[in-house]
Amino acid sequence: MKFKEDVIESLSALLFGSIGIISITAFFVILSLIITQCCNVIKNN
C-alpha cells in the first residue's frame, strides 16, 4: 500500500510541476506579445 501512495504522490508532484511550468511559459509568452504590441503602437505614433 505504501508503494502505491508514493507513486500517487510523485505523479501529483510531477503534474503540479508541469502545470506550473506551462503557466509560467504562457505568462512569459503573453507578456512578450503585450510588449511587442506596445512597441508597435509606440513606433506607429
N, C-alpha and C positions, 0 to 999 in steps of 0.2 A: 504494500500500500504506500509506503514511504517513497518508493521509486516513482510511482505514478504522480504523487504530489510534487516531487522535484521536477519532473518533466513538464507538468502543467505550469509551475512557477517560471521555469526558464522559457517556455513558449510564450507566456503572457508578457514576460520582460522583453523578449525579442519583439513581440507585436507592438508593445508600447514604445519601444525604442525606434522601430521603423516608422511608426506614426509620427513620432517626434521629429525624425529626420525629414520625413515627407513634408510636414507642416513648416519646418524651418526653411526647407528648399523652396516651397511655394511662397513663403513670406518674402524671401530674397528676390525671387523671380518677379513677384508683383511690385516690390519696391523698385527694382531696376526698370520695370516698364513705366512706372509712375515718373521716375526721374527722367527717362528718355522723353516721355510726353511733355514734361515741364520744360526740358531743354529745347524741344521743337517749338513750343509756344513762345519761348523767350527769343529764339532765333527769328521766328516769323515776325515778331514785334520789333 
